[in-house]
C-alpha cells in the first residue's frame, strides 16, 4: 500500500473506472497460469486500487481529500495492529 499511488489513482480516475479495473485484475488472478510473482504484483495493485475507491467514498461523504487519504491509511494500519 502506497499512499502517493492511492492519491494519484483517486485524483486521476473516477470510482467506476477503478472498480472496473479491480474486476479485471481479480478475474486475471483466477487463471491457472498466473505465477506467484504475478499474484504478488497484482495484490499490491489491488490494494492501491481498493484504497483509491475507499478515499473516493470518504470524499463523497464530505471528508476533505487530504483527510480522507490519511484516514484510510490510519484505518488500515489500525486493523493490522489488532
mmCIF file of the N, C-alpha and C atoms, coordinates in Angstrom:
data_MODEL
# 
_entry.id   MODEL 
# 
loop_
_atom_site.group_PDB 
_atom_site.id 
_atom_site.type_symbol 
_atom_site.label_atom_id 
_atom_site.label_alt_id 
_atom_site.label_comp_id 
_atom_site.label_asym_id 
_atom_site.label_entity_id 
_atom_site.label_seq_id 
_atom_site.pdbx_PDB_ins_code 
_atom_site.Cartn_x 
_atom_site.Cartn_y 
_atom_site.Cartn_z 
_atom_site.occupancy 
_atom_site.B_iso_or_equiv 
_atom_site.pdbx_formal_charge 
_atom_site.auth_seq_id 
_atom_site.auth_comp_id 
_atom_site.auth_asym_id 
_atom_site.auth_atom_id 
_atom_site.pdbx_PDB_model_num 
ATOM 1   N N  . UNK A 1 1  ? 0.848   -1.173  0.000   1.00 0.00 ? 1  UNK A N  1 
ATOM 2   C CA . UNK A 1 1  ? 0.000   0.000   0.000   1.00 0.00 ? 1  UNK A CA 1 
ATOM 3   C C  . UNK A 1 1  ? 0.892   1.235   0.000   1.00 0.00 ? 1  UNK A C  1 
ATOM 4   N N  . UNK A 1 2  ? 0.661   2.086   -0.976  1.00 0.00 ? 2  UNK A N  1 
ATOM 5   C CA . UNK A 1 2  ? 1.456   3.304   -1.103  1.00 0.00 ? 2  UNK A CA 1 
ATOM 6   C C  . UNK A 1 2  ? 0.508   4.491   -1.220  1.00 0.00 ? 2  UNK A C  1 
ATOM 7   N N  . UNK A 1 3  ? 0.528   5.346   -0.200  1.00 0.00 ? 3  UNK A N  1 
ATOM 8   C CA . UNK A 1 3  ? -0.383  6.488   -0.173  1.00 0.00 ? 3  UNK A CA 1 
ATOM 9   C C  . UNK A 1 3  ? -0.240  7.393   -1.394  1.00 0.00 ? 3  UNK A C  1 
ATOM 10  N N  . UNK A 1 4  ? 0.970   7.716   -1.854  1.00 0.00 ? 4  UNK A N  1 
ATOM 11  C CA . UNK A 1 4  ? 1.063   8.561   -3.059  1.00 0.00 ? 4  UNK A CA 1 
ATOM 12  C C  . UNK A 1 4  ? 0.397   7.920   -4.278  1.00 0.00 ? 4  UNK A C  1 
ATOM 13  N N  . UNK A 1 5  ? 0.503   6.613   -4.399  1.00 0.00 ? 5  UNK A N  1 
ATOM 14  C CA . UNK A 1 5  ? -0.129  5.912   -5.524  1.00 0.00 ? 5  UNK A CA 1 
ATOM 15  C C  . UNK A 1 5  ? -1.647  5.959   -5.377  1.00 0.00 ? 5  UNK A C  1 
ATOM 16  N N  . UNK A 1 6  ? -2.128  5.736   -4.159  1.00 0.00 ? 6  UNK A N  1 
ATOM 17  C CA . UNK A 1 6  ? -3.576  5.788   -3.899  1.00 0.00 ? 6  UNK A CA 1 
ATOM 18  C C  . UNK A 1 6  ? -4.114  7.170   -4.245  1.00 0.00 ? 6  UNK A C  1 
ATOM 19  N N  . UNK A 1 7  ? -3.432  8.197   -3.804  1.00 0.00 ? 7  UNK A N  1 
ATOM 20  C CA . UNK A 1 7  ? -3.869  9.570   -4.103  1.00 0.00 ? 7  UNK A CA 1 
ATOM 21  C C  . UNK A 1 7  ? -3.876  9.828   -5.610  1.00 0.00 ? 7  UNK A C  1 
ATOM 22  N N  . UNK A 1 8  ? -2.828  9.370   -6.282  1.00 0.00 ? 8  UNK A N  1 
ATOM 23  C CA . UNK A 1 8  ? -2.742  9.569   -7.736  1.00 0.00 ? 8  UNK A CA 1 
ATOM 24  C C  . UNK A 1 8  ? -3.910  8.873   -8.443  1.00 0.00 ? 8  UNK A C  1 
ATOM 25  N N  . UNK A 1 9  ? -4.170  7.629   -8.076  1.00 0.00 ? 9  UNK A N  1 
ATOM 26  C CA . UNK A 1 9  ? -5.272  6.894   -8.697  1.00 0.00 ? 9  UNK A CA 1 
ATOM 27  C C  . UNK A 1 9  ? -6.609  7.569   -8.431  1.00 0.00 ? 9  UNK A C  1 
ATOM 28  N N  . UNK A 1 10 ? -6.804  8.016   -7.204  1.00 0.00 ? 10 UNK A N  1 
ATOM 29  C CA . UNK A 1 10 ? -8.071  8.650   -6.826  1.00 0.00 ? 10 UNK A CA 1 
ATOM 30  C C  . UNK A 1 10 ? -8.276  9.966   -7.565  1.00 0.00 ? 10 UNK A C  1 
ATOM 31  N N  . UNK A 1 11 ? -7.225  10.747  -7.705  1.00 0.00 ? 11 UNK A N  1 
ATOM 32  C CA . UNK A 1 11 ? -7.349  12.055  -8.354  1.00 0.00 ? 11 UNK A CA 1 
ATOM 33  C C  . UNK A 1 11 ? -7.552  11.948  -9.862  1.00 0.00 ? 11 UNK A C  1 
ATOM 34  N N  . UNK A 1 12 ? -6.987  10.918  -10.479 1.00 0.00 ? 12 UNK A N  1 
ATOM 35  C CA . UNK A 1 12 ? -6.955  10.839  -11.940 1.00 0.00 ? 12 UNK A CA 1 
ATOM 36  C C  . UNK A 1 12 ? -7.943  9.861   -12.554 1.00 0.00 ? 12 UNK A C  1 
ATOM 37  N N  . UNK A 1 13 ? -8.744  9.195   -11.719 1.00 0.00 ? 13 UNK A N  1 
ATOM 38  C CA . UNK A 1 13 ? -9.704  8.213   -12.222 1.00 0.00 ? 13 UNK A CA 1 
ATOM 39  C C  . UNK A 1 13 ? -10.991 8.287   -11.420 1.00 0.00 ? 13 UNK A C  1 
ATOM 40  N N  . UNK A 1 14 ? -12.113 8.119   -12.103 1.00 0.00 ? 14 UNK A N  1 
ATOM 41  C CA . UNK A 1 14 ? -13.362 8.098   -11.352 1.00 0.00 ? 14 UNK A CA 1 
ATOM 42  C C  . UNK A 1 14 ? -13.543 6.715   -10.720 1.00 0.00 ? 14 UNK A C  1 
ATOM 43  N N  . UNK A 1 15 ? -14.449 6.658   -9.773  1.00 0.00 ? 15 UNK A N  1 
ATOM 44  C CA . UNK A 1 15 ? -14.648 5.441   -8.992  1.00 0.00 ? 15 UNK A CA 1 
ATOM 45  C C  . UNK A 1 15 ? -15.054 4.249   -9.861  1.00 0.00 ? 15 UNK A C  1 
ATOM 46  N N  . UNK A 1 16 ? -15.893 4.474   -10.842 1.00 0.00 ? 16 UNK A N  1 
ATOM 47  C CA . UNK A 1 16 ? -16.348 3.387   -11.713 1.00 0.00 ? 16 UNK A CA 1 
ATOM 48  C C  . UNK A 1 16 ? -15.184 2.779   -12.499 1.00 0.00 ? 16 UNK A C  1 
ATOM 49  N N  . UNK A 1 17 ? -14.318 3.624   -13.018 1.00 0.00 ? 17 UNK A N  1 
ATOM 50  C CA . UNK A 1 17 ? -13.156 3.133   -13.772 1.00 0.00 ? 17 UNK A CA 1 
ATOM 51  C C  . UNK A 1 17 ? -12.262 2.270   -12.869 1.00 0.00 ? 17 UNK A C  1 
ATOM 52  N N  . UNK A 1 18 ? -12.075 2.711   -11.639 1.00 0.00 ? 18 UNK A N  1 
ATOM 53  C CA . UNK A 1 18 ? -11.251 1.937   -10.708 1.00 0.00 ? 18 UNK A CA 1 
ATOM 54  C C  . UNK A 1 18 ? -11.922 0.608   -10.380 1.00 0.00 ? 18 UNK A C  1 
ATOM 55  N N  . UNK A 1 19 ? -13.233 0.637   -10.147 1.00 0.00 ? 19 UNK A N  1 
ATOM 56  C CA . UNK A 1 19 ? -13.967 -0.600  -9.851  1.00 0.00 ? 19 UNK A CA 1 
ATOM 57  C C  . UNK A 1 19 ? -13.847 -1.594  -11.009 1.00 0.00 ? 19 UNK A C  1 
ATOM 58  N N  . UNK A 1 20 ? -13.959 -1.111  -12.239 1.00 0.00 ? 20 UNK A N  1 
ATOM 59  C CA . UNK A 1 20 ? -13.826 -1.981  -13.412 1.00 0.00 ? 20 UNK A CA 1 
ATOM 60  C C  . UNK A 1 20 ? -12.425 -2.591  -13.494 1.00 0.00 ? 20 UNK A C  1 
ATOM 61  N N  . UNK A 1 21 ? -11.430 -1.794  -13.185 1.00 0.00 ? 21 UNK A N  1 
ATOM 62  C CA . UNK A 1 21 ? -10.052 -2.292  -13.195 1.00 0.00 ? 21 UNK A CA 1 
ATOM 63  C C  . UNK A 1 21 ? -9.862  -3.383  -12.151 1.00 0.00 ? 21 UNK A C  1 
ATOM 64  N N  . UNK A 1 22 ? -10.443 -3.181  -10.982 1.00 0.00 ? 22 UNK A N  1 
ATOM 65  C CA . UNK A 1 22 ? -10.367 -4.188  -9.913  1.00 0.00 ? 22 UNK A CA 1 
ATOM 66  C C  . UNK A 1 22 ? -10.983 -5.500  -10.398 1.00 0.00 ? 22 UNK A C  1 
ATOM 67  N N  . UNK A 1 23 ? -12.125 -5.419  -11.030 1.00 0.00 ? 23 UNK A N  1 
ATOM 68  C CA . UNK A 1 23 ? -12.791 -6.629  -11.534 1.00 0.00 ? 23 UNK A CA 1 
ATOM 69  C C  . UNK A 1 23 ? -11.928 -7.365  -12.552 1.00 0.00 ? 23 UNK A C  1 
ATOM 70  N N  . UNK A 1 24 ? -11.308 -6.625  -13.452 1.00 0.00 ? 24 UNK A N  1 
ATOM 71  C CA . UNK A 1 24 ? -10.458 -7.251  -14.474 1.00 0.00 ? 24 UNK A CA 1 
ATOM 72  C C  . UNK A 1 24 ? -9.264  -7.940  -13.816 1.00 0.00 ? 24 UNK A C  1 
ATOM 73  N N  . UNK A 1 25 ? -8.613  -7.264  -12.882 1.00 0.00 ? 25 UNK A N  1 
ATOM 74  C CA . UNK A 1 25 ? -7.453  -7.868  -12.218 1.00 0.00 ? 25 UNK A CA 1 
ATOM 75  C C  . UNK A 1 25 ? -7.842  -9.094  -11.402 1.00 0.00 ? 25 UNK A C  1 
ATOM 76  N N  . UNK A 1 26 ? -8.984  -9.023  -10.716 1.00 0.00 ? 26 UNK A N  1 
ATOM 77  C CA . UNK A 1 26 ? -9.442  -10.182 -9.954  1.00 0.00 ? 26 UNK A CA 1 
ATOM 78  C C  . UNK A 1 26 ? -9.705  -11.359 -10.883 1.00 0.00 ? 26 UNK A C  1 
ATOM 79  N N  . UNK A 1 27 ? -10.302 -11.084 -12.024 1.00 0.00 ? 27 UNK A N  1 
ATOM 80  C CA . UNK A 1 27 ? -10.564 -12.142 -12.997 1.00 0.00 ? 27 UNK A CA 1 
ATOM 81  C C  . UNK A 1 27 ? -9.261  -12.734 -13.518 1.00 0.00 ? 27 UNK A C  1 
ATOM 82  N N  . UNK A 1 28 ? -8.284  -11.890 -13.777 1.00 0.00 ? 28 UNK A N  1 
ATOM 83  C CA . UNK A 1 28 ? -6.976  -12.347 -14.258 1.00 0.00 ? 28 UNK A CA 1 
ATOM 84  C C  . UNK A 1 28 ? -6.335  -13.310 -13.268 1.00 0.00 ? 28 UNK A C  1 
ATOM 85  N N  . UNK A 1 29 ? -6.448  -13.028 -11.975 1.00 0.00 ? 29 UNK A N  1 
ATOM 86  C CA . UNK A 1 29 ? -5.814  -13.878 -10.963 1.00 0.00 ? 29 UNK A CA 1 
ATOM 87  C C  . UNK A 1 29 ? -6.421  -15.274 -10.904 1.00 0.00 ? 29 UNK A C  1 
ATOM 88  N N  . UNK A 1 30 ? -7.609  -15.440 -11.447 1.00 0.00 ? 30 UNK A N  1 
ATOM 89  C CA . UNK A 1 30 ? -8.272  -16.744 -11.413 1.00 0.00 ? 30 UNK A CA 1 
ATOM 90  C C  . UNK A 1 30 ? -7.740  -17.715 -12.466 1.00 0.00 ? 30 UNK A C  1 
ATOM 91  N N  . UNK A 1 31 ? -6.938  -17.225 -13.390 1.00 0.00 ? 31 UNK A N  1 
ATOM 92  C CA . UNK A 1 31 ? -6.396  -18.115 -14.427 1.00 0.00 ? 31 UNK A CA 1 
ATOM 93  C C  . UNK A 1 31 ? -5.264  -18.950 -13.838 1.00 0.00 ? 31 UNK A C  1 
ATOM 94  N N  . UNK A 1 32 ? -5.222  -20.201 -14.195 1.00 0.00 ? 32 UNK A N  1 
ATOM 95  C CA . UNK A 1 32 ? -4.268  -21.137 -13.597 1.00 0.00 ? 32 UNK A CA 1 
ATOM 96  C C  . UNK A 1 32 ? -2.806  -20.855 -13.932 1.00 0.00 ? 32 UNK A C  1 
ATOM 97  N N  . UNK A 1 33 ? -2.543  -20.099 -14.985 1.00 0.00 ? 33 UNK A N  1 
ATOM 98  C CA . UNK A 1 33 ? -1.147  -19.864 -15.379 1.00 0.00 ? 33 UNK A CA 1 
ATOM 99  C C  . UNK A 1 33 ? -0.511  -18.658 -14.682 1.00 0.00 ? 33 UNK A C  1 
ATOM 100 N N  . UNK A 1 34 ? -1.245  -17.978 -13.830 1.00 0.00 ? 34 UNK A N  1 
ATOM 101 C CA . UNK A 1 34 ? -0.702  -16.806 -13.140 1.00 0.00 ? 34 UNK A CA 1 
ATOM 102 C C  . UNK A 1 34 ? 0.290   -17.279 -12.072 1.00 0.00 ? 34 UNK A C  1 
ATOM 103 N N  . UNK A 1 35 ? 1.512   -16.754 -12.134 1.00 0.00 ? 35 UNK A N  1 
ATOM 104 C CA . UNK A 1 35 ? 2.563   -17.170 -11.198 1.00 0.00 ? 35 UNK A CA 1 
ATOM 105 C C  . UNK A 1 35 ? 2.412   -16.461 -9.850  1.00 0.00 ? 35 UNK A C  1 
ATOM 106 N N  . UNK A 1 36 ? 3.132   -16.960 -8.863  1.00 0.00 ? 36 UNK A N  1 
ATOM 107 C CA . UNK A 1 36 ? 3.116   -16.341 -7.529  1.00 0.00 ? 36 UNK A CA 1 
ATOM 108 C C  . UNK A 1 36 ? 3.648   -14.911 -7.584  1.00 0.00 ? 36 UNK A C  1 
ATOM 109 N N  . UNK A 1 37 ? 4.676   -14.694 -8.374  1.00 0.00 ? 37 UNK A N  1 
ATOM 110 C CA . UNK A 1 37 ? 5.240   -13.349 -8.509  1.00 0.00 ? 37 UNK A CA 1 
ATOM 111 C C  . UNK A 1 37 ? 4.201   -12.392 -9.095  1.00 0.00 ? 37 UNK A C  1 
ATOM 112 N N  . UNK A 1 38 ? 3.491   -12.842 -10.111 1.00 0.00 ? 38 UNK A N  1 
ATOM 113 C CA . UNK A 1 38 ? 2.435   -12.019 -10.703 1.00 0.00 ? 38 UNK A CA 1 
ATOM 114 C C  . UNK A 1 38 ? 1.323   -11.766 -9.694  1.00 0.00 ? 38 UNK A C  1 
ATOM 115 N N  . UNK A 1 39 ? 0.995   -12.772 -8.908  1.00 0.00 ? 39 UNK A N  1 
ATOM 116 C CA . UNK A 1 39 ? -0.041  -12.609 -7.880  1.00 0.00 ? 39 UNK A CA 1 
ATOM 117 C C  . UNK A 1 39 ? 0.368   -11.548 -6.855  1.00 0.00 ? 39 UNK A C  1 
ATOM 118 N N  . UNK A 1 40 ? 1.638   -11.537 -6.485  1.00 0.00 ? 40 UNK A N  1 
ATOM 119 C CA . UNK A 1 40 ? 2.120   -10.531 -5.536  1.00 0.00 ? 40 UNK A CA 1 
ATOM 120 C C  . UNK A 1 40 ? 1.976   -9.124  -6.105  1.00 0.00 ? 40 UNK A C  1 
ATOM 121 N N  . UNK A 1 41 ? 2.350   -8.964  -7.359  1.00 0.00 ? 41 UNK A N  1 
ATOM 122 C CA . UNK A 1 41 ? 2.249   -7.651  -8.005  1.00 0.00 ? 41 UNK A CA 1 
ATOM 123 C C  . UNK A 1 41 ? 0.786   -7.226  -8.117  1.00 0.00 ? 41 UNK A C  1 
ATOM 124 N N  . UNK A 1 42 ? -0.054  -8.140  -8.544  1.00 0.00 ? 42 UNK A N  1 
ATOM 125 C CA . UNK A 1 42 ? -1.477  -7.829  -8.678  1.00 0.00 ? 42 UNK A CA 1 
ATOM 126 C C  . UNK A 1 42 ? -2.093  -7.526  -7.320  1.00 0.00 ? 42 UNK A C  1 
ATOM 127 N N  . UNK A 1 43 ? -1.657  -8.249  -6.301  1.00 0.00 ? 43 UNK A N  1 
ATOM 128 C CA . UNK A 1 43 ? -2.147  -7.976  -4.950  1.00 0.00 ? 43 UNK A CA 1 
ATOM 129 C C  . UNK A 1 43 ? -1.832  -6.556  -4.507  1.00 0.00 ? 43 UNK A C  1 
ATOM 130 N N  . UNK A 1 44 ? -0.628  -6.098  -4.803  1.00 0.00 ? 44 UNK A N  1 
ATOM 131 C CA . UNK A 1 44 ? -0.243  -4.726  -4.468  1.00 0.00 ? 44 UNK A CA 1 
ATOM 132 C C  . UNK A 1 44 ? -1.082  -3.723  -5.262  1.00 0.00 ? 44 UNK A C  1 
ATOM 133 N N  . UNK A 1 45 ? -1.293  -4.003  -6.542  1.00 0.00 ? 45 UNK A N  1 
ATOM 134 C CA . UNK A 1 45 ? -2.130  -3.134  -7.369  1.00 0.00 ? 45 UNK A CA 1 
ATOM 135 C C  . UNK A 1 45 ? -3.553  -3.076  -6.820  1.00 0.00 ? 45 UNK A C  1 
ATOM 136 N N  . UNK A 1 46 ? -4.101  -4.231  -6.481  1.00 0.00 ? 46 UNK A N  1 
ATOM 137 C CA . UNK A 1 46 ? -5.473  -4.279  -5.955  1.00 0.00 ? 46 UNK A CA 1 
ATOM 138 C C  . UNK A 1 46 ? -5.595  -3.509  -4.641  1.00 0.00 ? 46 UNK A C  1 
ATOM 139 N N  . UNK A 1 47 ? -4.587  -3.625  -3.795  1.00 0.00 ? 47 UNK A N  1 
ATOM 140 C CA . UNK A 1 47 ? -4.600  -2.887  -2.532  1.00 0.00 ? 47 UNK A CA 1 
ATOM 141 C C  . UNK A 1 47 ? -4.671  -1.387  -2.784  1.00 0.00 ? 47 UNK A C  1 
ATOM 142 N N  . UNK A 1 48 ? -3.854  -0.902  -3.701  1.00 0.00 ? 48 UNK A N  1 
ATOM 143 C CA . UNK A 1 48 ? -3.853  0.530   -4.014  1.00 0.00 ? 48 UNK A CA 1 
ATOM 144 C C  . UNK A 1 48 ? -5.159  0.966   -4.674  1.00 0.00 ? 48 UNK A C  1 
ATOM 145 N N  . UNK A 1 49 ? -5.685  0.139   -5.569  1.00 0.00 ? 49 UNK A N  1 
ATOM 146 C CA . UNK A 1 49 ? -6.947  0.473   -6.230  1.00 0.00 ? 49 UNK A CA 1 
ATOM 147 C C  . UNK A 1 49 ? -8.111  0.497   -5.233  1.00 0.00 ? 49 UNK A C  1 
ATOM 148 N N  . UNK A 1 50 ? -8.158  -0.490  -4.348  1.00 0.00 ? 50 UNK A N  1 
ATOM 149 C CA . UNK A 1 50 ? -9.221  -0.514  -3.335  1.00 0.00 ? 50 UNK A CA 1 
ATOM 150 C C  . UNK A 1 50 ? -9.097  0.683   -2.400  1.00 0.00 ? 50 UNK A C  1 
ATOM 151 N N  . UNK A 1 51 ? -7.869  1.062   -2.095  1.00 0.00 ? 51 UNK A N  1 
ATOM 152 C CA . UNK A 1 51 ? -7.651  2.261   -1.287  1.00 0.00 ? 51 UNK A CA 1 
ATOM 153 C C  . UNK A 1 51 ? -8.182  3.498   -1.978  1.00 0.00 ? 51 UNK A C  1 
ATOM 154 N N  . UNK A 1 52 ? -7.966  3.599   -3.278  1.00 0.00 ? 52 UNK A N  1 
ATOM 155 C CA . UNK A 1 52 ? -8.463  4.753   -4.036  1.00 0.00 ? 52 UNK A CA 1 
ATOM 156 C C  . UNK A 1 52 ? -9.987  4.793   -4.021  1.00 0.00 ? 52 UNK A C  1 
ATOM 157 N N  . UNK A 1 53 ? -10.632 3.630   -4.103  1.00 0.00 ? 53 UNK A N  1 
ATOM 158 C CA . UNK A 1 53 ? -12.100 3.579   -4.033  1.00 0.00 ? 53 UNK A CA 1 
ATOM 159 C C  . UNK A 1 53 ? -12.576 4.050   -2.659  1.00 0.00 ? 53 UNK A C  1 
ATOM 160 N N  . UNK A 1 54 ? -11.917 3.586   -1.607  1.00 0.00 ? 54 UNK A N  1 
ATOM 161 C CA . UNK A 1 54 ? -12.300 4.000   -0.250  1.00 0.00 ? 54 UNK A CA 1 
ATOM 162 C C  . UNK A 1 54 ? -12.127 5.505   -0.066  1.00 0.00 ? 54 UNK A C  1 
ATOM 163 N N  . UNK A 1 55 ? -11.055 6.057   -0.589  1.00 0.00 ? 55 UNK A N  1 
ATOM 164 C CA . UNK A 1 55 ? -10.826 7.504   -0.489  1.00 0.00 ? 55 UNK A CA 1 
ATOM 165 C C  . UNK A 1 55 ? -11.905 8.253   -1.257  1.00 0.00 ? 55 UNK A C  1 
ATOM 166 N N  . UNK A 1 56 ? -12.265 7.764   -2.447  1.00 0.00 ? 56 UNK A N  1 
ATOM 167 C CA . UNK A 1 56 ? -13.366 8.377   -3.212  1.00 0.00 ? 56 UNK A CA 1 
ATOM 168 C C  . UNK A 1 56 ? -14.639 8.411   -2.366  1.00 0.00 ? 56 UNK A C  1 
ATOM 169 N N  . UNK A 1 57 ? -14.959 7.296   -1.717  1.00 0.00 ? 57 UNK A N  1 
ATOM 170 C CA . UNK A 1 57 ? -16.186 7.218   -0.920  1.00 0.00 ? 57 UNK A CA 1 
ATOM 171 C C  . UNK A 1 57 ? -16.166 8.213   0.233   1.00 0.00 ? 57 UNK A C  1 
ATOM 172 N N  . UNK A 1 58 ? -15.019 8.325   0.897   1.00 0.00 ? 58 UNK A N  1 
ATOM 173 C CA . UNK A 1 58 ? -14.916 9.287   2.006   1.00 0.00 ? 58 UNK A CA 1 
ATOM 174 C C  . UNK A 1 58 ? -15.094 10.715  1.511   1.00 0.00 ? 58 UNK A C  1 
ATOM 175 N N  . UNK A 1 59 ? -14.490 11.027  0.374   1.00 0.00 ? 59 UNK A N  1 
ATOM 176 C CA . UNK A 1 59 ? -14.620 12.373  -0.190  1.00 0.00 ? 59 UNK A CA 1 
ATOM 177 C C  . UNK A 1 59 ? -16.073 12.646  -0.563  1.00 0.00 ? 59 UNK A C  1 
ATOM 178 N N  . UNK A 1 60 ? -16.739 11.649  -1.136  1.00 0.00 ? 60 UNK A N  1 
ATOM 179 C CA . UNK A 1 60 ? -18.155 11.799  -1.477  1.00 0.00 ? 60 UNK A CA 1 
ATOM 180 C C  . UNK A 1 60 ? -19.022 12.013  -0.230  1.00 0.00 ? 60 UNK A C  1 
ATOM 181 N N  . UNK A 1 61 ? -18.554 11.497  0.911   1.00 0.00 ? 61 UNK A N  1 
ATOM 182 C CA . UNK A 1 61 ? -19.266 11.680  2.176   1.00 0.00 ? 61 UNK A CA 1 
ATOM 183 C C  . UNK A 1 61 ? -18.922 12.998  2.858   1.00 0.00 ? 61 UNK A C  1 
ATOM 184 N N  . UNK A 1 62 ? -18.080 13.815  2.201   1.00 0.00 ? 62 UNK A N  1 
ATOM 185 C CA . UNK A 1 62 ? -17.791 15.143  2.718   1.00 0.00 ? 62 UNK A CA 1 
ATOM 186 C C  . UNK A 1 62 ? -16.463 15.299  3.444   1.00 0.00 ? 62 UNK A C  1 
ATOM 187 N N  . UNK A 1 63 ? -15.664 14.253  3.487   1.00 0.00 ? 63 UNK A N  1 
ATOM 188 C CA . UNK A 1 63 ? -14.353 14.346  4.137   1.00 0.00 ? 63 UNK A CA 1 
ATOM 189 C C  . UNK A 1 63 ? -13.391 15.050  3.178   1.00 0.00 ? 63 UNK A C  1 
ATOM 190 N N  . UNK A 1 64 ? -12.624 16.030  3.671   1.00 0.00 ? 64 UNK A N  1 
ATOM 191 C CA . UNK A 1 64 ? -11.647 16.692  2.793   1.00 0.00 ? 64 UNK A CA 1 
ATOM 192 C C  . UNK A 1 64 ? -10.665 15.673  2.205   1.00 0.00 ? 64 UNK A C  1 
ATOM 193 N N  . UNK A 1 65 ? -10.211 15.935  0.987   1.00 0.00 ? 65 UNK A N  1 
ATOM 194 C CA . UNK A 1 65 ? -9.377  14.978  0.245   1.00 0.00 ? 65 UNK A CA 1 
ATOM 195 C C  . UNK A 1 65 ? -8.159  14.510  1.038   1.00 0.00 ? 65 UNK A C  1 
ATOM 196 N N  . UNK A 1 66 ? -7.415  15.445  1.601   1.00 0.00 ? 66 UNK A N  1 
ATOM 197 C CA . UNK A 1 66 ? -6.197  15.083  2.350   1.00 0.00 ? 66 UNK A CA 1 
ATOM 198 C C  . UNK A 1 66 ? -6.545  14.229  3.564   1.00 0.00 ? 66 UNK A C  1 
ATOM 199 N N  . UNK A 1 67 ? -7.588  14.611  4.286   1.00 0.00 ? 67 UNK A N  1 
ATOM 200 C CA . UNK A 1 67 ? -8.002  13.849  5.461   1.00 0.00 ? 67 UNK A CA 1 
ATOM 201 C C  . UNK A 1 67 ? -8.487  12.454  5.078   1.00 0.00 ? 67 UNK A C  1 
ATOM 202 N N  . UNK A 1 68 ? -9.170  12.344  3.951   1.00 0.00 ? 68 UNK A N  1 
ATOM 203 C CA . UNK A 1 68 ? -9.692  11.045  3.515   1.00 0.00 ? 68 UNK A CA 1 
ATOM 204 C C  . UNK A 1 68 ? -8.553  10.066  3.283   1.00 0.00 ? 68 UNK A C  1 
ATOM 205 N N  . UNK A 1 69 ? -7.510  10.503  2.601   1.00 0.00 ? 69 UNK A N  1 
ATOM 206 C CA . UNK A 1 69 ? -6.366  9.622   2.338   1.00 0.00 ? 69 UNK A CA 1 
ATOM 207 C C  . UNK A 1 69 ? -5.667  9.236   3.627   1.00 0.00 ? 69 UNK A C  1 
ATOM 208 N N  . UNK A 1 70 ? -5.446  10.201  4.502   1.00 0.00 ? 70 UNK A N  1 
ATOM 209 C CA . UNK A 1 70 ? -4.787  9.909   5.774   1.00 0.00 ? 70 UNK A CA 1 
ATOM 210 C C  . UNK A 1 70 ? -5.638  9.016   6.660   1.00 0.00 ? 70 UNK A C  1 
ATOM 211 N N  . UNK A 1 71 ? -6.938  9.239   6.678   1.00 0.00 ? 71 UNK A N  1 
ATOM 212 C CA . UNK A 1 71 ? -7.836  8.401   7.473   1.00 0.00 ? 71 UNK A CA 1 
ATOM 213 C C  . UNK A 1 71 ? -7.828  6.958   6.969   1.00 0.00 ? 71 UNK A C  1 
ATOM 214 N N  . UNK A 1 72 ? -7.751  6.796   5.660   1.00 0.00 ? 72 UNK A N  1 
ATOM 215 C CA . UNK A 1 72 ? -7.708  5.445   5.098   1.00 0.00 ? 72 UNK A CA 1 
ATOM 216 C C  . UNK A 1 72 ? -6.463  4.707   5.580   1.00 0.00 ? 72 UNK A C  1 
ATOM 217 N N  . UNK A 1 73 ? -5.316  5.378   5.521   1.00 0.00 ? 73 UNK A N  1 
ATOM 218 C CA . UNK A 1 73 ? -4.065  4.744   5.955   1.00 0.00 ? 73 UNK A CA 1 
ATOM 219 C C  . UNK A 1 73 ? -4.134  4.399   7.437   1.00 0.00 ? 73 UNK A C  1 
ATOM 220 N N  . UNK A 1 74 ? -4.646  5.305   8.255   1.00 0.00 ? 74 UNK A N  1 
ATOM 221 C CA . UNK A 1 74 ? -4.790  5.022   9.690   1.00 0.00 ? 74 UNK A CA 1 
ATOM 222 C C  . UNK A 1 74 ? -5.705  3.829   9.934   1.00 0.00 ? 74 UNK A C  1 
ATOM 223 N N  . UNK A 1 75 ? -6.780  3.753   9.164   1.00 0.00 ? 75 UNK A N  1 
ATOM 224 C CA . UNK A 1 75 ? -7.723  2.649   9.287   1.00 0.00 ? 75 UNK A CA 1 
ATOM 225 C C  . UNK A 1 75 ? -7.051  1.308   8.983   1.00 0.00 ? 75 UNK A C  1 
ATOM 226 N N  . UNK A 1 76 ? -6.273  1.285   7.901   1.00 0.00 ? 76 UNK A N  1 
ATOM 227 C CA . UNK A 1 76 ? -5.586  0.056   7.509   1.00 0.00 ? 76 UNK A CA 1 
ATOM 228 C C  . UNK A 1 76 ? -4.520  -0.322  8.541   1.00 0.00 ? 76 UNK A C  1 
ATOM 229 N N  . UNK A 1 77 ? -3.710  0.644   8.927   1.00 0.00 ? 77 UNK A N  1 
ATOM 230 C CA . UNK A 1 77 ? -2.655  0.362   9.900   1.00 0.00 ? 77 UNK A CA 1 
ATOM 231 C C  . UNK A 1 77 ? -3.248  -0.044  11.247  1.00 0.00 ? 77 UNK A C  1 
ATOM 232 N N  . UNK A 1 78 ? -4.372  0.553   11.610  1.00 0.00 ? 78 UNK A N  1 
ATOM 233 C CA . UNK A 1 78 ? -5.058  0.179   12.852  1.00 0.00 ? 78 UNK A CA 1 
ATOM 234 C C  . UNK A 1 78 ? -5.559  -1.245  12.813  1.00 0.00 ? 78 UNK A C  1 
ATOM 235 N N  . UNK A 1 79 ? -6.030  -1.696  11.665  1.00 0.00 ? 79 UNK A N  1 
ATOM 236 C CA . UNK A 1 79 ? -6.537  -3.056  11.552  1.00 0.00 ? 79 UNK A CA 1 
ATOM 237 C C  . UNK A 1 79 ? -5.382  -4.067  11.565  1.00 0.00 ? 79 UNK A C  1 
ATOM 238 N N  . UNK A 1 80 ? -4.217  -3.653  11.107  1.00 0.00 ? 80 UNK A N  1 
ATOM 239 C CA . UNK A 1 80 ? -3.044  -4.532  11.110  1.00 0.00 ? 80 UNK A CA 1 
ATOM 240 C C  . UNK A 1 80 ? -2.532  -4.700  12.543  1.00 0.00 ? 80 UNK A C  1 
ATOM 241 N N  . UNK A 1 81 ? -2.597  -3.633  13.333  1.00 0.00 ? 81 UNK A N  1 
ATOM 242 C CA . UNK A 1 81 ? -2.093  -3.674  14.707  1.00 0.00 ? 81 UNK A CA 1 
ATOM 243 C C  . UNK A 1 81 ? -2.929  -4.550  15.626  1.00 0.00 ? 81 UNK A C  1 
ATOM 244 N N  . UNK A 1 82 ? -4.168  -4.830  15.230  1.00 0.00 ? 82 UNK A N  1 
ATOM 245 C CA . UNK A 1 82 ? -5.064  -5.611  16.106  1.00 0.00 ? 82 UNK A CA 1 
ATOM 246 C C  . UNK A 1 82 ? -4.684  -7.049  16.177  1.00 0.00 ? 82 UNK A C  1 
# 
